[in-house]
Amino acid sequence: MFLDATYLHVRSGGPVTSKAVVVATAVAADGRREILGLDIGDSEDEVFWRGFLTSLKGRGLRGVRLVISDQHTGLTGAIRRCFQGAALQRCRVHYARNLLAHVPRTEAQMVAAVLRTIFAQPTSDAVAATWAQVRDQLAGRYPKLGPHMDLAKAEVLAFTGFPRLHWTKIWSTNPLERLNKEIKRHARVVGISPTRPRSCD
């Protein structure tokens, strides 16, 4: 299951305000992709995310094995409460951006290239070994990156617990990012978004 949020301008009975539009999509065991639901809230706090995820479970969502998302505190807290036992995949694209924030801009491109070598490996063992090598290489030059990568390793590499064929589909929220762009494009076409979304049932 992929989870992400985007922000839109929404008319809420008067003034136009910025609202969080949260979306859940999923891939079933047979490869089918579907939109599970969406909702609009004031912010991405844990209470709102938990309500959204609980509503999906109330509509019959079961058997979630992996949740792909960014590292938003409210979201990850809600995932752990609502889907205990499911693995959490931290989006590799979001993680790279977070890591590069600790690197001088003039060297960010080089660090990004080194980081990409991790995800080019053919096996889970090679991925783990390359992560360790990259971690040590970067920590030697940028001390803050060592602890940063140590804390993130399990969630950024969760995809390796699944078949190699699926890796490129599950190691980031990119598929959902494309849907978010469509939502924003549609909102620009029709004007100010409504207060509540249409049902996805």
Backbone as a chain_set.jsonl record, in Angstrom:
{"seq": "MFLDATYLHVRSGGPVTSKAVVVATAVAADGRREILGLDIGDSEDEVFWRGFLTSLKGRGLRGVRLVISDQHTGLTGAIRRCFQGAALQRCRVHYARNLLAHVPRTEAQMVAAVLRTIFAQPTSDAVAATWAQVRDQLAGRYPKLGPHMDLAKAEVLAFTGFPRLHWTKIWSTNPLERLNKEIKRHARVVGISPTRPRSCD", "coords": {"N": [[0.846, -1.178, 0.0], [0.543, 2.214, -0.858], [1.103, 5.38, 0.544], [0.49, 8.832, 0.703], [0.576, 12.444, 0.735], [-0.774, 15.49, -0.534], [-1.014, 19.05, -1.012], [-3.749, 21.247, -1.352], [-5.612, 24.168, -2.397], [-8.519, 24.896, -0.745], [-11.971, 25.656, -0.585], [-13.649, 26.359, 2.257], [-16.439, 26.816, 3.279], [-16.21, 29.56, 3.158], [-13.446, 31.444, 3.451], [-10.563, 30.682, 1.382], [-8.444, 28.018, 2.034], [-5.394, 26.205, 2.759], [-5.291, 22.753, 2.426], [-4.659, 19.374, 3.493], [-4.526, 16.715, 1.275], [-4.965, 13.43, 1.434], [-3.947, 10.296, 0.143], [-4.466, 6.883, -0.674], [-3.14, 4.131, -2.311], [-2.937, 0.86, -3.8], [-1.343, -2.305, -4.503], [-2.429, -5.38, -5.459], [-2.042, -8.943, -4.753], [-2.225, -10.195, -7.214], [-1.275, -8.321, -8.939], [-2.949, -6.24, -9.612], [-3.674, -2.773, -9.625], [-5.048, -0.292, -7.528], [-7.01, 2.51, -6.413], [-7.444, 3.124, -3.107], [-8.601, 4.985, -1.424], [-9.304, 8.434, -0.494], [-8.885, 11.487, 1.344], [-9.621, 14.638, 2.935], [-8.01, 16.927, 5.027], [-7.129, 19.185, 7.754], [-4.428, 19.083, 8.368], [-1.467, 16.959, 8.295], [-1.511, 15.422, 10.692], [-1.098, 12.842, 13.234], [-3.553, 11.937, 14.264], [-5.424, 12.52, 12.256], [-4.401, 10.986, 10.079], [-4.614, 8.46, 11.255], [-7.358, 8.177, 11.521], [-8.088, 8.107, 8.833], [-6.755, 5.756, 7.917], [-7.955, 3.869, 9.562], [-10.533, 3.998, 8.586], [-10.192, 2.837, 6.082], [-9.601, 0.229, 6.812], [-12.009, -0.372, 7.992], [-13.613, -0.536, 5.767], [-12.867, -2.912, 4.764], [-10.163, -3.425, 4.177], [-7.478, -5.601, 4.225], [-4.666, -7.743, 5.023], [-2.3, -6.276, 4.509], [0.996, -6.112, 3.592], [3.209, -4.518, 3.151], [3.946, -1.127, 3.594], [4.388, 1.786, 1.828], [5.851, 4.886, 2.162], [6.533, 8.387, 2.992], [8.594, 9.884, 5.547], [7.0, 11.266, 7.332], [6.109, 12.28, 10.536], [3.519, 12.075, 11.742], [2.239, 10.361, 9.96], [3.836, 7.966, 9.942], [3.523, 7.21, 12.582], [0.776, 6.644, 12.679], [0.641, 4.518, 10.859], [2.076, 2.505, 12.185], [0.385, 2.038, 14.318], [-2.005, 1.218, 13.116], [-1.405, -0.801, 11.287], [0.028, -3.044, 12.4], [2.698, -5.284, 12.196], [3.001, -5.137, 9.484], [5.508, -4.394, 7.07], [7.477, -1.398, 6.831], [8.27, 0.678, 4.26], [10.458, 3.158, 3.648], [10.292, 5.828, 1.503], [12.678, 5.891, -1.008], [13.404, 8.092, -2.534], [12.492, 10.348, -1.11], [14.062, 9.903, 1.13], [16.667, 10.254, 0.136], [16.608, 12.994, -0.455], [16.384, 14.029, 2.146], [18.806, 13.169, 3.245], [20.662, 14.507, 1.632], [20.333, 17.071, 2.465], [22.143, 17.46, 4.434], [24.519, 17.832, 3.262], [27.005, 19.777, 1.541], [25.871, 21.945, -1.055], [27.373, 21.997, -3.389], [28.423, 19.484, -3.504], [26.392, 17.721, -3.554], [25.407, 16.397, -5.817], [27.358, 14.481, -6.369], [27.233, 12.911, -4.027], [24.614, 11.972, -4.242], [24.862, 10.355, -6.5], [26.589, 8.363, -5.563], [24.945, 7.257, -3.605], [22.948, 6.152, -5.19], [24.156, 3.87, -6.173], [23.686, 1.882, -4.382], [21.093, 0.99, -4.864], [21.321, -0.166, -7.274], [22.163, -2.703, -7.11], [22.061, -6.315, -7.548], [21.111, -8.258, -5.726], [19.679, -8.906, -2.447], [21.618, -9.228, -0.466], [23.81, -8.0, -1.656], [22.861, -5.409, -1.837], [22.699, -4.708, 0.901], [25.396, -4.935, 1.621], [26.551, -2.975, -0.01], [25.257, -0.727, 0.956], [26.478, -0.566, 3.497], [29.132, -0.06, 2.748], [28.87, 2.4, 1.387], [27.854, 3.939, 3.431], [30.039, 4.025, 5.248], [31.927, 5.274, 3.628], [30.748, 7.806, 3.102], [30.364, 8.75, 5.718], [32.949, 9.129, 6.54], [33.618, 11.459, 5.311], [31.51, 13.187, 5.766], [30.539, 13.45, 8.79], [27.966, 13.484, 10.044], [26.342, 11.923, 8.47], [26.71, 9.216, 8.958], [25.337, 8.258, 11.426], [22.797, 9.038, 10.554], [22.287, 7.361, 8.335], [22.463, 4.907, 9.616], [20.201, 4.877, 11.308], [18.164, 4.921, 9.429], [18.398, 2.677, 7.823], [16.96, 0.088, 8.007], [14.315, 0.728, 7.259], [14.604, 2.019, 4.77], [15.646, 0.005, 3.244], [13.714, -1.95, 3.237], [12.416, -3.001, 1.033], [13.972, -5.057, 0.051], [13.172, -7.385, 1.158], [11.339, -8.517, -0.44], [10.354, -10.011, -3.64], [12.841, -9.68, -6.22], [11.909, -8.769, -8.682], [9.934, -6.959, -8.048], [11.096, -4.767, -6.894], [11.673, -2.149, -8.053], [9.175, -1.11, -8.149], [8.282, -0.803, -5.587], [10.026, 0.584, -3.943], [9.761, 3.283, -3.656], [7.546, 6.157, -3.413], [6.85, 7.0, -5.891], [4.903, 6.087, -7.893], [2.503, 6.946, -6.7], [3.019, 9.633, -6.433], [2.729, 10.506, -9.031], [-0.01, 10.264, -9.336], [-0.823, 12.189, -7.502], [0.015, 14.476, -8.839], [-1.792, 14.463, -10.926], [-4.148, 14.912, -9.53], [-3.709, 17.52, -8.621], [-3.519, 18.801, -11.072], [-6.12, 18.445, -12.061], [-7.501, 19.871, -10.127], [-6.672, 22.457, -10.724], [-7.871, 22.772, -13.162], [-10.659, 22.614, -12.655], [-10.968, 24.54, -10.796], [-11.227, 25.987, -7.481], [-10.923, 23.489, -5.015], [-13.409, 21.166, -3.728], [-14.856, 20.993, -0.38], [-14.981, 18.395, 0.69], [-13.884, 15.178, -0.481], [-15.086, 13.235, -3.289], [-16.711, 10.069, -2.86], [-14.736, 7.097, -2.819], [-15.649, 4.591, -2.982]], "CA": [[0.0, 0.0, 0.0], [1.273, 3.469, -0.951], [0.431, 6.481, 1.226], [1.144, 10.129, 0.526], [-0.331, 13.593, 0.826], [-0.45, 16.705, -1.271], [-1.791, 20.161, -0.464], [-4.545, 21.993, -2.318], [-6.415, 25.265, -1.867], [-9.886, 24.405, -0.588], [-12.946, 26.59, -0.034], [-14.294, 25.696, 3.382], [-17.523, 27.631, 3.788], [-15.807, 30.956, 3.234], [-12.111, 31.709, 2.902], [-9.813, 29.58, 0.787], [-7.329, 27.624, 2.894], [-4.601, 25.068, 2.296], [-5.695, 21.515, 3.1], [-3.938, 18.158, 3.125], [-5.297, 15.678, 0.585], [-4.225, 12.181, 1.618], [-4.361, 9.289, -0.827], [-3.931, 5.527, -0.511], [-3.284, 3.223, -3.443], [-2.395, -0.445, -3.44], [-1.139, -3.332, -5.516], [-2.86, -6.669, -4.928], [-1.137, -10.06, -5.037], [-2.277, -10.537, -8.638], [-0.722, -7.227, -9.719], [-3.92, -5.17, -9.848], [-3.484, -1.516, -8.904], [-6.312, 0.391, -7.284], [-7.055, 3.607, -5.446], [-8.22, 2.662, -1.961], [-9.386, 6.076, -0.85], [-8.657, 9.722, -0.258], [-9.602, 12.31, 2.31], [-9.097, 15.998, 3.078], [-7.926, 17.36, 6.415], [-6.415, 20.439, 7.994], [-2.984, 18.835, 8.378], [-1.107, 15.54, 8.288], [-1.171, 14.928, 12.022], [-1.336, 11.406, 13.415], [-4.976, 11.681, 14.483], [-6.088, 12.514, 10.955], [-3.958, 9.804, 9.339], [-5.136, 7.242, 11.88], [-8.768, 8.095, 11.151], [-8.151, 7.706, 7.435], [-6.362, 4.351, 7.798], [-8.985, 3.075, 10.221], [-11.687, 3.933, 7.68], [-9.871, 1.848, 5.048], [-9.767, -1.096, 7.417], [-13.445, -0.56, 8.19], [-14.203, -0.875, 4.478], [-12.458, -4.259, 4.387], [-8.753, -3.584, 3.829], [-6.802, -6.628, 5.011], [-3.512, -8.384, 4.417], [-1.259, -5.339, 4.076], [2.319, -6.646, 3.907], [4.217, -3.467, 3.062], [3.423, 0.224, 3.425], [5.418, 2.661, 1.279], [5.486, 6.265, 2.5], [7.659, 9.198, 3.422], [8.88, 9.733, 6.974], [6.229, 12.223, 8.119], [5.924, 11.707, 11.872], [2.119, 11.698, 11.953], [1.921, 9.217, 9.109], [4.483, 6.737, 10.397], [2.897, 6.824, 13.85], [-0.523, 6.034, 12.374], [0.891, 3.23, 10.204], [2.475, 1.527, 13.2], [-0.783, 1.712, 15.146], [-3.09, 0.595, 12.348], [-0.961, -1.956, 10.504], [1.081, -3.748, 13.12], [3.128, -6.501, 11.496], [3.347, -4.796, 8.1], [6.802, -3.726, 6.936], [7.392, -0.005, 6.405], [9.295, 1.082, 3.297], [10.638, 4.609, 3.548], [10.535, 6.189, 0.111], [14.106, 6.151, -1.227], [13.564, 9.44, -3.093], [12.379, 11.273, 0.018], [15.221, 9.718, 2.009], [17.829, 10.884, -0.5], [16.492, 14.443, -0.241], [16.685, 14.303, 3.556], [20.236, 12.957, 3.457], [21.414, 15.543, 0.925], [20.213, 18.328, 3.208], [23.295, 17.544, 5.34], [25.706, 17.861, 2.401], [27.128, 21.049, 0.807], [25.206, 21.898, -2.361], [28.338, 21.739, -4.461], [28.794, 18.068, -3.502], [25.167, 16.928, -3.476], [25.277, 15.538, -6.996], [28.266, 13.358, -6.175], [26.687, 12.057, -2.967], [23.432, 11.316, -4.797], [25.329, 9.302, -7.404], [27.101, 7.276, -4.716], [23.787, 6.639, -2.958], [22.225, 5.357, -6.188], [24.811, 2.583, -6.4], [23.062, 0.906, -3.473], [19.864, 0.466, -5.456], [21.652, -0.804, -8.554], [22.671, -4.042, -6.835], [21.134, -7.358, -8.003], [20.595, -9.134, -4.671], [19.492, -8.239, -1.156], [22.907, -9.228, 0.234], [24.65, -6.974, -2.293], [22.31, -4.112, -1.431], [23.108, -4.465, 2.287], [26.844, -4.732, 1.643], [26.846, -1.684, -0.626], [24.812, 0.288, 1.923], [27.509, -0.451, 4.526], [30.29, 0.584, 2.134], [28.531, 3.802, 1.131], [27.72, 4.573, 4.744], [31.371, 4.304, 5.773], [32.563, 6.241, 2.73], [30.174, 9.134, 3.316], [30.575, 9.165, 7.103], [34.324, 9.585, 6.657], [33.698, 12.83, 4.795], [30.434, 13.964, 6.396], [30.263, 12.652, 10.006], [26.547, 13.402, 10.4], [25.636, 10.968, 7.624], [26.811, 7.867, 9.507], [24.163, 7.975, 12.262], [21.597, 9.23, 9.726], [22.076, 6.146, 7.559], [22.245, 3.789, 10.544], [18.817, 4.921, 11.77], [17.227, 4.757, 8.318], [18.696, 1.491, 7.019], [15.92, -0.953, 7.975], [13.123, 1.18, 6.531], [14.933, 2.332, 3.378], [15.944, -1.252, 2.548], [12.644, -2.938, 3.46], [12.035, -3.598, -0.254], [14.783, -6.239, -0.247], [12.495, -8.568, 1.684], [10.342, -8.909, -1.434], [11.004, -10.487, -4.869], [13.633, -8.697, -6.979], [11.097, -8.245, -9.77], [9.05, -5.898, -7.55], [11.842, -3.714, -6.198], [11.538, -0.803, -8.615], [7.783, -0.671, -7.968], [7.916, -0.64, -4.176], [11.015, 1.269, -3.109], [9.473, 4.717, -3.537], [6.139, 6.533, -3.604], [6.725, 7.627, -7.208], [3.613, 5.838, -8.561], [1.48, 7.779, -6.077], [3.361, 11.027, -6.738], [2.137, 10.809, -10.333], [-1.438, 10.462, -9.103], [-0.959, 13.488, -6.845], [0.13, 15.505, -9.878], [-3.062, 14.475, -11.656], [-5.131, 15.552, -8.645], [-3.441, 18.961, -8.667], [-3.869, 19.287, -12.409], [-7.572, 18.482, -12.13], [-7.951, 20.966, -9.264], [-6.443, 23.713, -11.446], [-8.829, 22.841, -14.267], [-12.021, 22.85, -12.183], [-10.983, 25.67, -9.869], [-11.034, 25.668, -6.073], [-11.393, 22.146, -4.691], [-14.51, 21.092, -2.761], [-14.446, 20.752, 0.991], [-14.799, 16.967, 0.901], [-13.732, 14.447, -1.739], [-16.108, 12.267, -3.646], [-16.445, 8.739, -2.341], [-13.959, 6.211, -3.69], [-16.237, 3.239, -2.918]], "C": [[0.894, 1.244, 0.0], [0.449, 4.569, -0.285], [1.208, 7.77, 1.018], [0.098, 11.225, 0.646], [0.158, 14.698, -0.086], [-1.326, 17.813, -0.703], [-2.477, 20.932, -1.58], [-5.234, 23.158, -1.621], [-7.869, 24.827, -1.897], [-10.772, 25.506, -0.025], [-13.729, 25.871, 1.044], [-15.344, 26.61, 3.996], [-17.167, 29.1, 3.915], [-14.449, 31.153, 2.609], [-11.462, 30.457, 2.312], [-8.603, 29.284, 1.67], [-6.593, 26.438, 2.278], [-4.972, 23.837, 3.114], [-4.838, 20.349, 2.616], [-4.897, 17.185, 2.456], [-4.472, 14.403, 0.678], [-4.826, 11.105, 0.724], [-3.708, 7.957, -0.492], [-4.185, 4.737, -1.786], [-2.649, 1.895, -3.044], [-2.192, -1.309, -4.672], [-1.489, -4.66, -4.867], [-1.87, -7.761, -5.335], [-1.12, -10.428, -6.513], [-1.797, -9.402, -9.54], [-1.688, -6.093, -10.008], [-3.587, -3.951, -9.001], [-4.846, -0.868, -8.691], [-6.137, 1.531, -6.29], [-7.969, 3.157, -4.314], [-9.091, 3.759, -1.368], [-8.597, 7.353, -0.775], [-9.508, 10.512, 0.717], [-8.924, 13.68, 2.385], [-9.121, 16.393, 4.548], [-7.13, 18.631, 6.549], [-4.903, 20.257, 7.942], [-2.743, 17.331, 8.394], [-0.769, 15.032, 9.687], [-1.589, 13.467, 12.175], [-2.812, 11.077, 13.582], [-5.721, 11.594, 13.153], [-5.699, 11.281, 10.142], [-4.552, 8.527, 9.925], [-6.617, 7.062, 11.541], [-8.945, 7.611, 9.725], [-7.832, 6.218, 7.276], [-7.383, 3.427, 8.449], [-10.214, 2.943, 9.331], [-11.437, 2.928, 6.55], [-10.036, 0.433, 5.585], [-11.242, -1.401, 7.637], [-14.165, -0.936, 6.914], [-13.696, -2.219, 3.953], [-11.003, -4.455, 4.032], [-8.083, -4.568, 4.791], [-5.539, -7.074, 4.281], [-2.436, -7.448, 3.911], [0.098, -5.867, 4.537], [3.395, -5.575, 3.939], [3.512, -2.136, 2.851], [4.573, 1.112, 2.971], [4.989, 4.099, 1.523], [6.737, 7.09, 2.72], [7.783, 9.053, 4.936], [8.127, 10.747, 7.817], [5.843, 11.582, 9.453], [4.49, 11.249, 12.117], [1.74, 10.467, 11.17], [2.545, 7.935, 9.628], [3.901, 6.262, 11.731], [1.569, 6.121, 13.615], [-0.35, 4.667, 11.727], [1.213, 2.163, 11.244], [1.3, 1.12, 14.088], [-1.816, 0.889, 14.382], [-2.687, -0.661, 11.599], [0.23, -2.635, 11.162], [1.413, -5.044, 12.377], [3.481, -6.242, 10.046], [4.711, -4.104, 8.092], [6.576, -2.3, 6.446], [8.568, 0.307, 5.5], [9.339, 2.599, 3.235], [11.019, 4.947, 2.113], [11.998, 6.577, -0.088], [14.351, 7.554, -1.777], [13.49, 10.481, -1.982], [13.605, 11.156, 0.927], [16.454, 10.398, 1.433], [17.795, 12.399, -0.299], [16.853, 14.815, 1.195], [18.183, 14.191, 3.828], [21.054, 14.095, 2.84], [21.318, 16.907, 1.6], [21.398, 18.542, 4.145], [24.613, 17.62, 4.573], [25.793, 19.223, 1.708], [26.53, 20.92, -0.594], [26.158, 21.532, -3.491], [28.713, 20.261, -4.562], [27.575, 17.149, -3.509], [25.033, 15.961, -4.65], [26.155, 14.296, -6.875], [27.721, 12.385, -5.141], [25.462, 11.306, -3.48], [23.825, 10.161, -5.713], [25.851, 8.102, -6.623], [25.94, 6.522, -4.074], [23.027, 5.741, -3.936], [22.865, 3.997, -6.446], [24.229, 1.483, -5.511], [21.902, 0.207, -4.164], [20.092, -0.174, -6.822], [22.105, -2.245, -8.361], [21.614, -5.114, -7.145], [20.525, -8.244, -6.925], [20.464, -8.356, -3.363], [20.798, -8.178, -0.378], [23.817, -8.143, -0.337], [24.169, -5.574, -1.929], [22.794, -3.761, -0.026], [24.603, -4.176, 2.372], [27.216, -3.36, 1.073], [26.399, -0.543, 0.271], [25.903, 0.519, 2.963], [28.747, 0.268, 3.976], [30.048, 2.076, 1.912], [28.436, 4.57, 2.443], [29.09, 4.962, 5.294], [32.096, 5.361, 4.938], [32.06, 7.655, 2.995], [30.426, 9.649, 4.728], [31.999, 9.673, 7.306], [34.478, 11.032, 6.228], [32.684, 13.757, 5.461], [29.962, 13.184, 7.638], [28.791, 12.488, 10.36], [25.816, 12.299, 9.622], [25.695, 9.533, 8.151], [25.603, 7.501, 10.36], [22.854, 8.087, 11.482], [21.286, 7.947, 8.955], [21.836, 4.93, 8.453], [20.778, 3.717, 10.972], [17.825, 4.575, 10.663], [17.326, 3.415, 7.613], [17.535, 0.507, 6.898], [14.724, -0.529, 7.126], [13.421, 1.501, 5.064], [15.178, 1.057, 2.572], [14.878, -2.331, 2.754], [12.261, -3.656, 2.168], [12.788, -4.882, -0.549], [14.177, -7.52, 0.32], [11.44, -9.11, 0.737], [11.054, -9.332, -2.717], [11.685, -9.377, -5.654], [12.812, -8.029, -8.074], [10.259, -7.042, -9.345], [9.798, -4.676, -7.021], [11.578, -2.322, -6.744], [10.133, -0.234, -8.436], [7.472, -0.302, -6.526], [8.931, 0.137, -3.339], [10.811, 2.784, -3.043], [7.978, 4.952, -3.719], [5.915, 7.162, -4.972], [5.403, 7.335, -7.928], [2.491, 6.72, -8.006], [1.75, 9.26, -6.317], [2.735, 11.429, -8.074], [0.638, 11.042, -10.202], [-1.685, 11.808, -8.439], [-0.865, 14.629, -7.852], [-1.159, 15.611, -10.683], [-4.15, 15.155, -10.841], [-4.948, 17.069, -8.687], [-3.82, 19.549, -10.02], [-5.376, 19.427, -12.546], [-8.109, 19.644, -11.303], [-7.759, 22.31, -9.959], [-7.466, 23.898, -12.56], [-10.214, 23.232, -13.776], [-12.105, 24.028, -11.222], [-10.769, 25.207, -8.442], [-11.665, 24.316, -5.751], [-12.551, 22.185, -3.709], [-13.995, 20.784, -1.371], [-14.171, 19.28, 1.231], [-14.664, 16.266, -0.447], [-14.937, 13.597, -2.03], [-15.723, 10.907, -3.139], [-15.653, 7.924, -3.349], [-14.531, 4.794, -3.659], [-16.692, 2.797, -4.292]], "O": [[1.867, 1.325, 0.75], [-0.754, 4.68, -0.519], [2.432, 7.797, 1.142], [-1.105, 10.963, 0.655], [1.35, 14.818, -0.368], [-2.285, 17.534, 0.017], [-1.877, 21.233, -2.612], [-5.419, 23.141, -0.404], [-8.39, 24.435, -2.941], [-10.376, 26.211, 0.904], [-14.401, 24.877, 0.769], [-15.162, 27.12, 5.101], [-17.775, 29.813, 4.713], [-14.295, 31.046, 1.393], [-11.777, 29.331, 2.698], [-7.835, 30.184, 2.01], [-7.11, 25.76, 1.389], [-4.968, 23.874, 4.344], [-4.359, 20.339, 1.482], [-5.953, 16.869, 3.003], [-3.404, 14.303, 0.074], [-6.043, 11.012, 0.565], [-2.549, 7.904, -0.08], [-5.311, 4.682, -2.279], [-1.911, 1.823, -2.062], [-2.781, -1.078, -5.728], [-0.913, -5.025, -3.842], [-0.978, -7.534, -6.152], [-0.109, -10.92, -7.016], [-1.896, -9.498, -10.763], [-1.294, -5.084, -10.592], [-3.261, -4.068, -7.82], [-5.697, -0.895, -9.58], [-5.241, 1.516, -5.446], [-9.138, 2.844, -4.542], [-10.185, 3.494, -0.87], [-7.381, 7.365, -0.967], [-10.696, 10.241, 0.891], [-7.787, 13.845, 1.944], [-10.129, 16.214, 5.231], [-6.527, 19.106, 5.587], [-4.177, 21.161, 7.526], [-3.677, 16.536, 8.492], [0.187, 14.273, 9.841], [-2.333, 12.929, 11.355], [-3.274, 10.047, 13.093], [-6.546, 10.703, 12.952], [-6.563, 10.608, 9.58], [-4.946, 7.623, 9.189], [-7.077, 5.945, 11.304], [-9.833, 6.809, 9.435], [-8.551, 5.499, 6.582], [-7.647, 2.334, 7.948], [-10.864, 1.898, 9.32], [-12.363, 2.246, 6.11], [-10.549, -0.449, 4.896], [-11.677, -2.543, 7.49], [-15.211, -1.583, 6.958], [-14.04, -2.627, 2.843], [-10.623, -5.551, 3.62], [-8.118, -4.389, 6.008], [-5.366, -6.819, 3.089], [-1.721, -7.791, 2.97], [0.323, -6.048, 5.734], [4.38, -5.701, 4.666], [2.597, -2.028, 2.035], [5.607, 1.189, 3.636], [3.889, 4.493, 1.137], [7.855, 6.58, 2.65], [7.141, 8.189, 5.533], [8.569, 11.065, 8.921], [5.312, 10.472, 9.485], [4.268, 10.157, 12.641], [0.997, 9.617, 11.663], [1.861, 6.918, 9.744], [3.799, 5.061, 11.979], [1.265, 5.123, 14.269], [-1.117, 3.748, 12.016], [0.686, 1.052, 11.19], [1.235, -0.018, 14.553], [-2.426, -0.026, 14.936], [-3.535, -1.503, 11.304], [1.295, -2.781, 10.561], [0.522, -5.798, 11.985], [4.188, -7.042, 9.433], [5.028, -3.327, 8.992], [5.608, -2.024, 5.736], [9.724, 0.215, 5.915], [8.375, 3.244, 2.822], [11.979, 4.393, 1.579], [12.501, 7.481, 0.579], [15.399, 8.143, -1.514], [14.321, 11.387, -1.916], [14.122, 12.155, 1.429], [17.204, 11.047, 2.162], [18.821, 13.015, -0.01], [17.548, 15.804, 1.429], [18.758, 15.008, 4.546], [22.011, 14.584, 3.442], [22.13, 17.794, 1.336], [21.639, 19.659, 4.601], [25.689, 17.489, 5.157], [24.763, 19.775, 1.322], [26.679, 19.881, -1.238], [25.781, 20.838, -4.435], [29.256, 19.826, -5.578], [27.721, 15.928, -3.475], [24.588, 14.827, -4.474], [25.741, 13.194, -7.237], [27.743, 11.173, -5.353], [25.293, 10.124, -3.18], [23.187, 9.109, -5.698], [25.582, 6.957, -6.985], [25.952, 5.293, -4.008], [22.521, 4.688, -3.549], [22.188, 3.07, -6.891], [24.279, 0.302, -5.855], [21.745, -1.01, -4.065], [19.153, -0.667, -7.447], [22.4, -2.937, -9.336], [20.416, -4.859, -7.021], [19.525, -8.917, -7.177], [21.057, -7.29, -3.195], [21.065, -7.186, 0.301], [24.51, -7.451, 0.408], [24.975, -4.663, -1.737], [23.248, -2.642, 0.212], [25.029, -3.282, 3.104], [28.087, -2.672, 1.605], [27.067, 0.488, 0.35], [26.223, 1.664, 3.281], [29.338, 1.105, 4.659], [30.906, 2.907, 2.21], [28.886, 5.711, 2.542], [29.284, 6.088, 5.751], [32.787, 6.227, 5.474], [32.852, 8.592, 3.1], [30.673, 10.84, 4.923], [32.236, 10.544, 8.143], [35.354, 11.747, 6.716], [32.949, 14.937, 5.69], [29.07, 12.342, 7.53], [28.402, 11.461, 10.917], [24.785, 11.802, 10.074], [24.828, 8.72, 7.829], [24.908, 6.531, 10.053], [21.917, 7.325, 11.718], [20.139, 7.501, 8.932], [21.088, 4.025, 8.083], [20.183, 2.639, 10.999], [16.768, 4.002, 10.928], [16.416, 3.049, 6.87], [17.166, 0.131, 5.785], [14.184, -1.33, 6.364], [12.571, 1.276, 4.203], [14.946, 1.028, 1.363], [15.124, -3.504, 2.471], [11.826, -4.806, 2.21], [12.307, -5.716, -1.316], [14.625, -8.619, -0.008], [10.727, -10.057, 1.071], [12.24, -9.045, -2.877], [11.167, -8.264, -5.744], [13.004, -6.847, -8.36], [9.91, -6.201, -10.174], [9.177, -3.653, -6.731], [11.288, -1.404, -5.976], [9.925, 0.973, -8.555], [6.514, 0.424, -6.261], [8.717, 0.329, -2.142], [11.615, 3.488, -2.432], [7.242, 4.055, -4.128], [4.884, 7.799, -5.19], [4.828, 8.246, -8.523], [1.632, 7.185, -8.757], [0.815, 10.056, -6.397], [2.268, 12.557, -8.23], [0.078, 11.91, -10.871], [-2.649, 12.497, -8.774], [-1.575, 15.628, -7.737], [-1.57, 16.703, -11.074], [-4.976, 15.887, -11.385], [-5.925, 17.813, -8.779], [-4.37, 20.647, -10.105], [-5.86, 20.421, -13.088], [-9.05, 20.324, -11.713], [-8.587, 23.208, -9.807], [-7.878, 25.017, -12.867], [-10.879, 24.071, -14.384], [-13.201, 24.466, -10.874], [-10.189, 24.145, -8.216], [-12.791, 24.031, -6.157], [-12.671, 23.134, -2.934], [-12.849, 20.368, -1.195], [-13.207, 18.946, 1.92], [-15.252, 16.699, -1.438], [-15.718, 13.274, -1.135], [-14.537, 10.609, -2.998], [-15.856, 8.031, -4.558], [-13.95, 3.887, -4.254], [-17.211, 1.691, -4.445]]}, "num_chains": 1, "name": "protein.A"}
